[in-house]
Amino acid sequence: EISVRRRKYWHSKGKSKRHMRIADVACGSGVIACAIAHATPKARIYAGDFDRAAISAAEYNLAGKASVVHADVLAGFFRDKRFDVLVSNPPVHIGAHDSFGVLNSLLSDAPSRLYHGGELWLVAQSYVPVGCLAASCNGAKSKSKWRKIRLTWSDGQFSVWRLVRR
């Protein structure tokens, strides 16, 4: 049921007058980008990761479906482009310790890389405080980053969040 609803959602998003730009940030092997490319064949798909082994896997899995780059979160990620949608299942561990550095960078930097009304979709383990971290990005200094912050799905182990740029 979730996959059917998501496929309908991505299909409807792809009906705009121009090709949508969708980027998978911290893409790992490119599984999410591959699924989106399948659901939105007319979209322009971009994927990037900091890990060279992940990039090799993503290039193999996304051959002909996406532009893949070696990039540190959004810093070196197609700098001249803005996107309709950013998606990510960001890493939250460094060794045995939790680290929300990549997630915090995404939450902070994504609005400047999204078109107005653009969306950031995040997949994270359910214990990761995505909502709280995103809300803290909406503090006094940066009130206008996110118009909506919404938990769209959770199975108790993983959660999917949708954030909409102002």
Secondary structure as GFF3:
##gff-version 3
##sequence-region A 1 166
A	DSSP	alpha_helix	2	13	.	.	.	ID=ss1
A	DSSP	beta_strand	21	25	.	.	.	ID=ss2
A	DSSP	alpha_helix	31	39	.	.	.	ID=ss3
A	DSSP	beta_strand	44	49	.	.	.	ID=ss4
A	DSSP	alpha_helix	52	61	.	.	.	ID=ss5
A	DSSP	beta_strand	67	70	.	.	.	ID=ss6
A	DSSP	beta_strand	83	88	.	.	.	ID=ss7
A	DSSP	beta_strand	93	94	.	.	.	ID=ss8
A	DSSP	beta_strand	97	98	.	.	.	ID=ss9
A	DSSP	alpha_helix	101	113	.	.	.	ID=ss10
A	DSSP	beta_strand	114	125	.	.	.	ID=ss11
A	DSSP	alpha_helix	130	136	.	.	.	ID=ss12
A	DSSP	three_ten_helix	140	142	.	.	.	ID=ss13
A	DSSP	beta_strand	146	154	.	.	.	ID=ss14
A	DSSP	beta_strand	158	165	.	.	.	ID=ss15
###
